[in-house]
Every structure is written in C-alpha cells, then in structure tokens.
C-alpha cells in the first residue's frame, strides 16, 4: 500500500502524485486520464507506477507500451525510466539481461526501445508520430499515451484502439496537456468510463510543487490561452491557430438554413490522389452568402473514367461542379467537361483569384472564405463525424512574407473538408458578394 509520505525508488511523492501512481496500479481502473500542470511530475509519477507494475510477477508475458507523439518526447519518457532504474538495485536486479556489467552497459541497456523483466513483463517505448507506423503489430496489457492531445485521431483509431482490443482486460492511461478539444483526449475526458485526475497550479502550490512567484511570472510571460492550458490545466476550446472554431462547427450542425432561400446548387469534388485518400463529392445550396450542405458521396473509384462516370450518374448536367483539377483531378475535370457538365476547374496550388495579397494560394483563399462563412453563421453542414473531425483539425499559419497558409491535419488529407471548401469557390471575386478578409 502506498502511504502519503511514501518514498519509492529514492523519490518522495506528493499526495497528488501518489494518487496518479495508485490509479495506474489499481486493477479496477481500466481507463485513466491525467491532466496536470506542466512540470508537476505526472510523467515521473506514471513512470514509477509502470516500474512498480513491472516488478509484479506474472505467469505469462505481459507488455507495457509507452507511446508519445514525437521522437523527442519518447526520449524523455525513456530517460525517466532509465533514471529510476539507475537509482534502484531492485529494478536493476529484475531487468532481464546477461549481467549487470558496468554503468555504461546498464545505460546502454536502458536506452533500448524494449526492456524485459524477469517477472515476465516487457516495456516498449514507441512513437505515435505521423500515421503511427511504429505502432503496427503491437498489442499491450497496459498502454500509456504521453501528450495525448498531440496524437492524431487517425493514429488512435487505426492503431492504438486496436492495440487495446487484443486484451479485454487491457488498461489505457493518458497523460494530457489540454491544448484543444479536437481529438480523442477531450472525448475521453468527457467519458464517464474514464477516471479523471485534474491537478492545477493551486494544488501544485499547496503541495510545494511550485511557488507563487514562479506562477505569477508565468502568468505574465504567457498568453491567457497558454496559461490556461499549462497551469490551470483546462481544456482549451481551440488553439490560437485553429482555422474553424469548434463553436462555429457545432452551431453549423444544429442550426438549419432554409433550403428554399438558396436557389443555386454547387458541388465540390475532391479527387483522391492515391493510397488512403478518398474521392469525396459534396453538394450545397447557396445564394453565395449562405450555404446549406445537403449531400456527401464517397466514390470508391480509382480510374479517371470510372470517377467521372460515377459523378455524372449523381450530378445533373446543369448543376455546377467545382473540381480540384490538380493531378488526377485534371483528367476527371476534362472527362466531365466532355460529357457536357457545368464544371469549373479549381487549381488550389496556384495564385489566388483576387488582388488581395493576403493568401498564399487558392487553397488558402477559399478556406479563408469558408472560415468567414462559418464565423458569420451563414452555413449549415451535415452532422458527419468525418467532416467535423477534419474541419476542427484544420490550422493556418503565416508565411515569412505574411501570407495565410492552410495546414492540413497531420497524417491525412482532409478529403471531406476539401470537398466542402470547393463548394465555396466563387469566381466572381472581382466583386465578391461575401467579404473574403
């Protein structure tokens, strides 16, 4: 049993840290989310709990997986583990290696991605970067995610959740700096099946983990957004570079716009390049001020002719189709034009169709228009989880010359968002009906 003044592996822990350790060790808690002030010691506390777990002998081999969003973060996790092992003879004696050897040999052993223990536990430190390829092929009995807010939804859905499915008794622990509400970490924080541990700077002050001078210094140095995330440990509604805010998206899914007011049907066709990308066709009705999304089609065609024929079977020839005609989309555009469709070529990587010098390219121009329409609450969208996820993860940044650049979600092309964006194309920008900036 862990007491309030417990010393473990040479370290003394505060009550909040002991709560973290005890919750990781508790076999009844299968889902745990830890949201604590930065530099509070949550990573060290979780690492301690993992090593205590690894000392518990089992009959069959069990696996602990530590995953983080970057290689650097993975090194930090590994260093916490290595430091505690180097301070504990008990841990060193339980590492399964030919001999303890020199300090240098021990250091080399602890730097490995995989550590095996004589108790039948093994510990892997992996990276969930990009599409999470390094996670392929692994299952775990205890899976720990560091900086869970920075791991993409795609990686969680396609890799991590499947890892959990290998064992019905598996345990998931998430360590969170609450940067935004747009991925699984926020949804899990709302999930009653998760035990939540929240530790803000006030608790850190009470436990002596921070000083008032330091906290006030950080309050002065940081933006309100950064302080709320790092020291209040409160999930931010969105990051400063969010293109389309969550509140705007939520409003657009719940507030109807009357279709009879919008007489112009406009389609957006985003043609898949290759791999996991999807060809998505979206229909909206508009008066070029308001927009109402009414349909979304995912086309599972590969060949240009097949894609054009599939679109032709859905869209009446008189209705406008805006096609991203870069790459394979050029062939689809040409074929639809041959078939007599009212089709518009959109080249998102080319210069914007406006004298305004604010945009890097047409993609940033039309996405910024989409943002403006969301912000002014002039759009209704379908309650499509795929679209909502992509819209909420879109970011923007400024180039060195001050132009707006759109940043796609890491790891995957935003096919549904791109298709909706193409519906915003209005080549009458010389006299724009809707303000673009």
N, C-alpha and C positions, 0 to 999 in steps of 0.2 A: 504493500500500500504506500502511496506517495503522500508524505505529510507536508504541511505548509512551510516547513523550514528544510525541505529535502535538499540534499546535495547529491548530484548524480554525475558520475564521471568527472568529478573535480569542479563542478559548477553548482552554484546556488541559484535557485529559481524563485521568481516572484509568484504570488497566487494566480495571476492571470496566465503565466507561462505554465504553471502546474496544471491548470485547467486544460490547456491545449494538450499537454503531454498525456494527461489522464484520459482525455476524449479520444485521442489516437489509439491508446491502448485498450479502451473499453470495447469488448467484442460485441456489445449490444448496439453500438453506434456504427451503422454501415455507411452513412453519408455525413460528411463533416465539412463545413465551410468556415474558414478562419479569416476574418477581416480585422487586421490590427494596424495600428500606427506604424509608419515606416521606422525602421531601426529599433523596434520594440523587442525583437528577439524571437519572432514567430518561427523563422526558418530554423534557427538553432534548436528551438523547443521541439519542432516536428522531427528534426534530425535525431535528437536524443530519444524521442519516442520510437523511432524506427530502429535504432540500435538496441533499445530495450526489447523490442519485438523480436529482433534477430537473435537474441540470447535465449528465447523460449524454444526449447527443443520440440521438434515435430517428427512424426513418423514418416511422412512423405515430404518431398521437397516443396517448399513454398517460395514465392517470389514477391519481392518488393520492387516496384518501379517508381522512380522519381523522374518526372518529365517537366521540362521548362521550355519557354518559348524561344530562347536563344542559346547558342553555344556558351557565351559568357556566363549566363545565368546558371547553366548546367555546371560550369566550373565552380561557381560559388557554392552550390549545393554539395558538390563533391569535396570542396575544401572544408566545409563544416563537418562532414562525416570524417574526413581524414584527421582533422584536429582533435576530435573527440576520441578517435581510436588511438592516436599517438599519446593521449593523456591517460589511457586506461589499459592496464595489463590484462584485465579480464577480457576486454574486447580483443586485444591482440592475441590472446591465447585461443580465442574462439574463431579467428579467421583461418579458413582452410587454405594453408599454404605450406610448401615443403618444410620450411623452417623459418623462424622469426628473422634470423640473419641480422644484418646491420641496420642502422637507422635509415640509410639510403635505400636499402632493399625494401624496408617497410613502407617508405614514402612512395616508391615505385609501385608497390602492390596496391596501395590505397588510391593511386591515381587512375587505376583501371576503371573502365565502364562497369565491369561486373566484379562484385565481391561475393565470395561464397563463405558461408559459416559452417562450422562443424555441427551446428544444431539443425541442419537441413534447410536453412534459409539462404536465399541468394538475393543480392541487392544490385539493381541495374540503374544507372543514371543515363537518361536518353534525352534527346532534343526533339521538341514538337515544332520545329521551325518549318516554314513553308507549308507543304502539304503533308508533313509528318511522316515522310518515308521511313525515317529511322525507327518508327514505332511499329512498322509492319511485322507481323509474325509473332508478336509477343502478347501473352496474357499475364495477368497478375492477380495475386491474392490481396495485395494492398497497393493501391495506386495513389501517388501523391503528385499533384499538379502545383507547381510554383508559378506565381504571376499568372493565375488562371485567366484574368481579364485580357491578357495579351496573346492567348492561344485562340486560334480561329475556330469558329463554329464548325467549319468543314472538317478540321482535324479532330475535333471532339466527336462529331457524329460518325465520321467514317473510320476512325482509328480507335480512339480512347473508349467510347461507349461499347465498342465490340470487344475490347480487351476485358472490360468488366463482365461481359456476358459469358466468358469462359468459365466462370465460377459463380454460382448463385450466392455464395457467402462472401464475395469479394467486397472490399471496402474502398471507398473513394474519399480522399482528403484534398481539399482545395485551399491553397493559400492565396489571398486576394489583396491587391491594391486596387480599390474600386474605381478604375479610370472611366468606365462608361457602363451603360445598361444594355449593350447591344450584343451580348453573347450569352453562352450557357451559364457563366458565373453569376450573372444577375438573375437569370431564371431560377437557378438553384438556390439563390439567397431568398427567393420568394417561396420556395418549395417547402411545405411543412414536413416532408420526409428527411430534410437535412437538419442536423443540429447546427446552429449558428453561434459562433463566438465572435463578439464585437468588442474591440478594445480601442478606445480613442485616446487622445493625448491627456484627458483628465484622469483616466485610470493610470496611465503611464506616470503622471505626476505623483499620484497617490502612492505608487509602488516604487518611486525613486528611479524610474527608468528614463526620466527626462527632467529638466529644470524649467522653471517659469521663464528665466532669462532666455534660454535656448528657444522655447516655444514662441515667445514674442518676437525674437529675432527672425524666426522662420515666417511668422505671420507678416512681417514687414517685407521680407525678401521675396516671398512667393505671391503669385496671383491668388485671388479668392478661390478659384477653381482648384489650383494645385494644393492649397492648404486644406480645403475640404476633403480632398481625396487622401492626402498623405498623413494628415494629423487628426482631422475629425473622423476619418475612415468612413466616409459616407459615399455611397454610390452616386457618381455624377450623372446627371441626366444626359450629358454628352460631352465629348472633348471639344476643345476650342476649334479644332479643325474639322468638325463634323459638317458635312455638306448639307444634309437634310435632317433636321432635328426630329427626335423621337415624338415630341408632342405634335408636330405638324403631320407626321405619318399617321399617328393614332387618330387625329381629327379627320384625316382624309379617308380613313376606313369606316368611320362611324357617321359621317355627315353627308347625306345624299344631296346630289345636284340633279335637278330635274332634266331629264333627257330631252323633253320636247323643246327646251330652250336652246339646245345645241344641235344645229342642223348639219354640220359638216363632219362626216366620218373620216377619220385619219388613222391609218395603220402604221405601225413601226415594225420593221423586220430586221432582226439582228441575226446574221447568218453565221453559223458555227465555223470556226477555222479548222479545228482538229481536236483529238483527244476527248476530254470530258466536257468541253463546251457544248452548249445546246443551241439549236436554231429556235428562236422564240419570235412569235408573231403576236402583236398586241393591237387591240382595237380601242380607239377612243372616239367620243363625240365631242365637238368643240365649236365655239364661236371665236376661237383664238384669244379668248380671255379666260373662259372657264373650260375645264376638261373633265370628262367622265369616262373612266376606263370600264369597258363592258365585257371584253373577252381577252383570253390569253390562250394561245395554242403552242404546244411544244412539238416541233416537227422532227421526227427521228430519221430523216433522210440524210444521205451522205453526198450523193451525186448532185451536181448543179441542176440538171434537167429534172430530177425527181423532186428537188426542193421547189423549183419554180412551178411544177405541176401541182404540188401539194398546196402551195399558196393560191394558185389560180382556182383550185377547187373550193377555196374558202372565201376569197375576196371577190366581190362583184367588180367588173372591169372599170366601172365609172368611179369607184372609190379610190382615194389617194393612198398610195403605199410609199412611205419613206424607207429606203433601203440603204443600209451601210454597205456601200459598194467598193470598199477597200478589200483587196484579196479575193477570196472565193465569192464574196458578195457581188463582185462586178459581173460575174457570169450569170448569177441569178437575176440581177437587175436587167441585163441585156435580154435574157430569155423572156422575162415578164413584159418587157417593152415590145418585143416581137409579137407576143400574144395579144397585144392591144391594151394592156393595163395602164392605168393612170399612175405611173411610177416615177418617183423622184430619186435621183442619185445623191446620196449624202456621203461626203468624204471627211470623216471625223478628224483625220490626222492633218488635214490641210488648213490653210489660214481661215480665220473666222470671216463670216459674211457680214461684216459690219465695219464701219470706220472707227468704231471704238477700239482702242489699242489695249484693252484690258485682258483679253483672252489669249491663251497660248495657241489654241486651235479651235476647230468647230466643235469638238467634243466638249471642251470647257465652256464654249458659248452656249450650247444647247442644254448642258447640265445646269449651268447657272440660271438659265431661263426656267428650267424645271424647279430649281430651288426657289426662285422668286414666286412661282405659281403655288408651290406648297406653302411658302411663308404667308402669302396673302389669302390662303384658304380658298383657293379657286379651283380645287381639284378633288375628285372622288376616285379612289382606287379600290380594286378588289382586295378582300381580306385574304391575300395569298402569302403564306409564310415565306415562300422563296423570294418573292418580290420585296416584302417588308424587310427581310434579313439583309438583302443586298443594298437596298436604299439606306438602311440605318448604318451600314458599314462603309459607305462612300465617304471619302475625305477630299479635302483640297489643300493646296499649298501654293505659295508664291515663288515663282522662279527668281533668279538673280536680277532679272530685268523688270520684276514687279508684275508679271502676268499670272493670271489664275491658271493653275494646272490641276486637273482632276486625278485623284489617286484611287485606283481600284482596290477592293478588299484583297488582302494578301492571299495568294494561293489559287485564286479562281477568277475567271472572267465573269463580270456581273451581267449575265445574259438577259435576265428579266428586267433589270433596271435599265440596261442599254436599250432594250426594245421599247420601254416606256419613254425614255429620253428621245428616241427618234420620232415619236408622235408630236414632240414639241417643235419640230423643225418648221419654221415659217419663213420662207424665202422673201417675204415682203418686208425684210428688216430695214429697208431704206426708210420706211415709215412704219415702225413697229407699233402694233396695236397694244402690246404689253411691254412695259419698260424692262429692259434686259439687265440693268445695273442697279 
